[in-house]
């Protein structure tokens, strides 16, 4: 893990999602919660505004986010959101410092694994992934890694294997205690 990761809980972290061609995608203000064997855990409180070009959202639920050591980024939503777990298949992210804290930059590779609160798990945006392979010219190794990561995460989310089981609840407790 690079030396440019936060170490103090509560440190601001901007999650800077990009698309393959470099254009801005989601920009999510979060705070650092801690690090474990799965990656870096971040928190976002209900009422936080985040955006992508042309679209702004106010978070309807508290959430914790996992910047994994591999090529995916997970969001675990608390009560008040219809989606329990949302995992973006991404490139491995890069950490940098900013004037306000840290920035975690990663490229969204379109594939998403979703678990709804009723337990249904599905893969979203497979059509977008296929379209963007051609449009952006994803290299073969990036396509293979994204497909491999998607299959792994889909199985892990479905089986509720860690970190998709009790681990997010532990970090949510910390997020809510920091109020």
Long-range contacts (C-beta under 8 A, 24 or more apart in sequence): 1-35, 1-40, 1-69, 2-94, 2-95, 4-95, 4-96, 4-97, 4-102, 5-35, 5-40, 5-95, 5-102, 6-32, 6-40, 6-101, 6-102, 7-32, 8-32, 9-33, 9-34, 9-174, 9-178, 10-178, 11-101, 11-102, 12-100, 12-101, 12-102, 13-42, 13-101, 13-102, 13-103, 13-104, 14-98, 14-100, 14-101, 14-102, 14-103, 14-104, 15-42, 15-65, 15-67, 15-73, 15-104, 15-106, 16-103, 16-104, 16-105, 16-106, 17-52, 17-88, 17-90, 17-106, 17-107, 17-108, 18-105, 18-106, 18-107, 18-108, 19-107, 19-108, 19-132, 19-136, 20-107, 20-109, 20-132, 20-136, 20-138, 21-136, 23-53, 24-52, 24-53, 25-52, 25-53, 25-108, 26-50, 26-51, 26-52, 26-108, 27-51, 27-52, 28-65, 30-65, 31-175, 31-178, 32-101, 32-102, 33-64, 33-171, 33-174, 33-175, 34-171, 34-174, 36-167, 38-66, 38-68, 38-69, 38-162, 38-163, 38-167, 39-66, 39-67, 39-68, 39-69, 39-70, 39-163, 40-66, 40-67, 40-104, 41-65, 41-66, 41-67, 41-171, 42-66, 42-67, 42-104, 43-171, 43-172, 43-174, 43-175, 43-178, 45-175, 45-179, 46-78, 46-80, 62-172, 62-175, 62-176, 64-168, 64-171, 64-172, 64-175, 66-163, 66-168, 67-93, 67-104, 67-106, 68-163, 70-149, 71-109, 71-145, 71-146, 71-149, 72-149, 72-153, 73-106, 74-153, 74-163, 74-164, 76-168, 76-171, 76-172, 78-172, 82-116, 82-117, 83-114, 83-115, 83-116, 83-117, 84-115, 84-116, 84-117, 85-113, 85-114, 85-115, 85-157, 85-164, 85-168, 86-112, 86-113, 86-114, 86-115, 87-112, 87-113, 87-114, 87-153, 87-157, 88-112, 89-113, 89-146, 89-149, 89-150, 89-153, 91-142, 109-138, 109-142, 109-146, 110-146, 111-146, 111-147, 111-150, 113-150, 113-153, 113-154, 113-157, 115-157, 115-158, 115-164, 121-154, 121-157, 121-158, 123-150, 123-154
